[in-house]
Amino acid sequence: MTTLWERSRQVAVQAILDTAVRLFAEQGYEQTTIAQIAREAGISQRSLFRYFGTKEDLVCGDQEALGELLKRTVEQQPAEMTAWDALRAGFEAILTANHPPERALELSRLIFDTPSLHARYIEKRLRWQAELVPVIRARLRNGPGRPAPDTRAKAIVATVFACIDTATELWARHDGRIDLADLYDQCLATVRDHG
């Protein structure tokens, strides 16, 4: 059961996010200042920074927490599940962990349309990849003629991230009219197709 303090915090976070996303849509991410967001949300800049560490966190969310959720979900998948399927389960878990689909769509558009945000997004995703490699390596068995588990793990993780990012960008460009999971499956099938 959530406490009154937790519910109050969730309401405050949602109000700040609503204000920030509206301002970003109206005048652009780069042109919107923290001072404007705080003023419009009716709070001080100091209070805003208690909820969000940086301006980027307003769009990208708590990437450390999401990265941990992704890693934990992948680790918790049954041992017999393939590395590919375990990673897919992880991404399904984080897809709307912070936001409902409509908000995730708005934020994805912002990320892919704003070069500085996109660069920060990629930087954080590279950290996620590095943290997932040992988890995936532990799932892989090394057989005759197969590359070493480290090589395979890195390649699988990088491929899955590339497919997720491609699918998410296409989903945002099509205003969410195409199912994100289907787009991901299509991207992965294309990469894994040996024919």
Secondary structure as UniProt FT lines:
FT   HELIX           4..27
FT   TURN            29..31
FT   HELIX           34..41
FT   HELIX           45..51
FT   HELIX           55..60
FT   HELIX           63..75
FT   TURN            79..80
FT   HELIX           83..95
FT   HELIX           101..113
FT   HELIX           115..139
FT   TURN            144..145
FT   HELIX           149..173
FT   TURN            174..176
FT   HELIX           180..192
//
